[in-house]
């Protein structure tokens, strides 16, 4: 009886083998197993994170399952046939569990809680003890040549796989709603890859049972791993998963070599075998050159990336230092303002004789003290304004303002210092025009004052001319002089902080902040400053363009 049963099983195994060509079995199983194992090893070699280790375990189990399945197709020993069949059940369950474990650790970037591990171990423990018992495979049907699956498969393993598959789908949707766009895309791709891998295994087994033992459809289960490998390779290349950058070329070359090499298993013709050998050798040679070339490009890319990172870090440090400098200047300026006010006040009282009469020499000395204190007070005021602008604390009280009286008052204030230098100082304002603009009168006067004072300081002889005019919807305030002029090189950096230009030698007491402040205040008024000069020694024209009242916004208070 035993001899008859064994003979029947061997005959069934032979019939199963004859139903599907062994060359197709080898070609479908071995390349998929080798490529999967290479991917897992490669990821683990380059990255020792928990998810990389689990991925390696997953590929090892999958490769083992492929080998066991090949042994099922090729075995004619009854006992081995039943053993491998039951062992494949365990490996399939491990594939599902490891897939869930890998997906969770990859998307969550942390390990599974211990209580969840304990719960999963309780679920898979029966599989270890029951899969090789009569509850899983009660007997072998020699009539249909199909092992009869017990209630354990349909009532436990089958629902367990459905639960794991559903859990991965739910986790994919849950994690897809969290994080940045690129991170969400990664999670969706990996979730889709794992889900399709498991679904192909489940569906292929169901299809075989549904079609009454058409085992050829079992090969469908391997297609899921091919898709999963492709998804992982894509995620690694595009999103730098596992911090690996060379996988694209290496995976392509390895897959190509394996697929070409696998053809040796079923090629029958010597000529085709020779041609395939030549192709195999060329694939290895050119693949090696391709990988080396890509490796050089990746190293260059890494160097550029490091350089960019260093530049970004240096830029952040510079911004921090600039902020500290601004805060220091603000603090120092506030501390200097009070004593300077006292010095100016007492110097003014001395000049006016509040403490008694002084001789001419004493009076001149006190006037110099007052003048120096005033100059230092102007520098302190400039520093405070720069600090306010850079910290966004400069406030502007915008209101409708007629600029003609403002410029006329400025002309009268600056007339004495201009005439003291022997300069021809003139003003040109058309009487029939209106120069109404929405501005902060004090701030815009400071702009006009800085430009006028700048021209007077840097004009040794000749003239300084102020003018006010209109052009379309613009109001133009211009300061023209016959001073030191501006070169093209200096013009590009004249509005930078602490920039002095060619006139620095004539006036060593300036702060180098006047033009910078003028530019920033003008920008806050939606205007611009234009410099016109034919070169060094040929004079300069500064033009401030401001929108006329019709082109401005309503009066308000704004901060810049």
Secondary structure, DSSP 8 states (H G I E B T S, - for coil): -HHHHHHHHHHHHHHHHHHS-HHHHHHHHHHHHHHHHHHHHHHHHH--SHHHHHHHHHHHHHHHHHHHHHHHHH---HHHHHHHHHHHHHHHHHHHHHHHHHHHHHHHSS---HHHHHHHHHHHHHHHHHTTSTTTEEEEETTTTEEEE-HHIIIIIHHHHHHHHHHHHHHHHHHHTSS-HHHHHHHHHHHHHHHHHHHHHHHHHHHHHHTTS-GGGGGHHHHHHHHHHHHHHHHHHHH-GGG--SHHHHHHHHHHHHHHHHGGGT---HHHHHHHHHHHHHHHHHHHHHHHHHHHHHHHHHHHHHHHHHHHHHHHHHHHHHHHHHHHHHHHHHHHHHHHHHHHHHHHHHHTTTT----HHHHHHHHHHHHHHHHHHHHHHHHHHHHHHHTT--EEE-EEEEHHHHHHHHHHHHHHHHHHTT-EEEEEE-TT---EEEE-HHHHHHHHHHHHHHHHHT-SSSEEEEEEEEETTEEEEEEEE-SS---HHHHTTTTSTT--GGGGGT-TT--S-HHHHHHHHHHHTT-EEEEE-SSTTS-EEEEEEEE-GGGS--S-EEE-
